[in-house]
């Protein structure tokens, strides 16, 4: 069976990207042998319709299940119409999410876990899940750390459709991502100060 997972980078050891439509990349994993294809998300910076386009992308790749942190209503409807099961509230690594799914520890969402346009931010830049793909230092110049607005949504509101355990797992994964990003930024500041 083919599963699509939102990830921060193209590795089974990458952290789950909590956004669906604007995630950094999708890992399309064949559960039988754990082979995978990594697809950089072409919809990360589109003006609108990222969730719908991302849903079409993973459905076209043959995914029967999506594992992600959050999924908006447009993406959820598109995935549901394509017969793709959606599991939200995922956190930690891609490998951990796959194991949780295989063991039956997670279940399908009954609907969207966030409101429309959730991953777009809005107004002032927010600290959060965006992995800094904007404003100059992102890809290439800053080892992928980015210093831009990202596409983060800031602090995550509590999700009514998530269990306490799912929300806890998701928040721990997001905290690890933020800690890793802060360490990279601090390391880079140190490098620049030594030059």
N, C-alpha and C positions, 0 to 999 in steps of 0.2 A: 504494500500500500504506500502511496505517495503522500507525504505530509509537507506543508509549507510552514516555515518558522520565520518570524521576524527576528533579525539579528543585527548586532552592531558592527559586525565584520564577517567575512566569509570563512568561518571556521565552526566546527561543532563545539569548540570550547568557548566561543564568543558568548557574550551576554545577550539575553533576549532584549530586543528593542521594544519598548512598551507601546510604540505607535504602530499601527498597521499600515495605513495608507502612505505615510511618510517615513517609514523605517529606513535605515541605512541600506539594508539588503535583505533579500529573501534567500533562505536555504531550502531547496527543494530536495527532500530526503526520501530515499527508498528505504522503508523500515526493514525490509527483509535482509538487506546486506549493509545498511547504513551508508551506502554510496550517496553522494549529493552533488547538486549543481548549485553554485552560488550566483545570484543575479543581483547586481547593483540596481537599486530601485530607481527607475527612470522618472518616477512621479514625485520624488522627494521635494521638488521645488516648484511644481506646477501651481498655477494660480487657483485652481479649483478642480474638483473631481478626482483628487488623488486616491481617495478610498475606492471609488468605482473602478478606476483604471488599474489600481493594484489588485483588486479582486479579480478582474478579468485576466490579468497577467498570471496569477497563481492558478486560476481555474483552467486556463489554456495550457498550463504545464502539467495538468492531470492531477493536481492535488485534490484529495478527498477530505482533508482536514487542515485547518489553519490553527497554529499555536501562536498566541500573541499576548501582549499585555492588555491592550484595549482595542476595540473595534467600534467605529461609528455606525450610525444607522444606514447610510448609503452603501457603505462597504458590506455591512452585514446583510442587507437585502440582496445585494448583487451576489454575494457568496451563497446565500440560502437558495436563490433562484437557480444557481449553477449546481446545486446539490452538494455544496462543500460545507462540512461541519465546522463550526467556529468554537474554539476554546479560548476564553480570555482569562486574565488574571495570572498569566504565566510570568515568572521571573527566574533569576538565576541564569545558568548557562543553557545553551541549546541542547546539549547532551542531557542535562538534568530534566529539561522539559519533555524531551522524547521519552526518557525513562518513566516519568510521571504519567505520561499518556499511555505508554505500553502497559504499565501496571494497573491502569484503571483508576488512578488516584485523582483524575480530573474528569470533568464532564462538560458537555456542550453548553454553550450559552443559549439562553432563551430569547435573546435580543441584544441590541447594541449595548455596550458598556459605558459609552460616553456620548455626549451630544454631538451634533454635526459641527464640523469645523474645529474639533477639539485639538487636533495636532498642529493647527496653523498658528498658535500663539495669538497675539492680538495686542495692539498697543505696544507698550514698552517690552523690551526683551525680558524674558522670565528665566530664572534658573531652572534647570530641569533636564528633560530628556534629550534635547537637541544635541547632536554630537558635533556641533560647530562647523557645518558645511557652508558657512557664508562669510562674507565680508573679508576676504583676502587671505587669511592664513590657513584656511582649511586644507584641502588636499594639496599635497606637494610641498608647500612652503613650511608648514609647521608640523611635519610628521603626522598629518591627519588630525591633529588636536583641534584645530579651528579655534577661532576667537570670536566668531560671529554670533549672530542672533540664533543660529540653529533653527530648529522648528519646534522647540520644546514648548510644553504647555504649562510649565511651572508645577507647583505642588499638585499632586493627584487628589481629586475629591474622592471620598469614600464611595464605592460603587454598591448600589443596592443589590445588584445581581451577583455579587461576589461573596463567597464565604469569608469568614474571618481569616481562615488559613490561607486562602488564595490571595487575599489582599496583603497579608503579612509577607507572603513569599514574593509578591510583586514589589512591594516597598523595599524589602531587603535587597532585591536585585537592582532596583534603581539606586539605592544608597551605595552599593558597590560600584556602580557605573560612575556616580558622581565622585566618589573617593578616588577612583582610578583617573578620572579626568583631572581632578584637582592635583593629584600627584604629578601627572604629566605636565601640567601648566607650571607647577612649582619647580620641577626639574628644569624646564625650559627657561624659566626666569633665572635660575642659578647659572645655567650655561651662558646666557646672554650677559649676566653681570660679570662673569669671569673673563669675557672676551675683551 
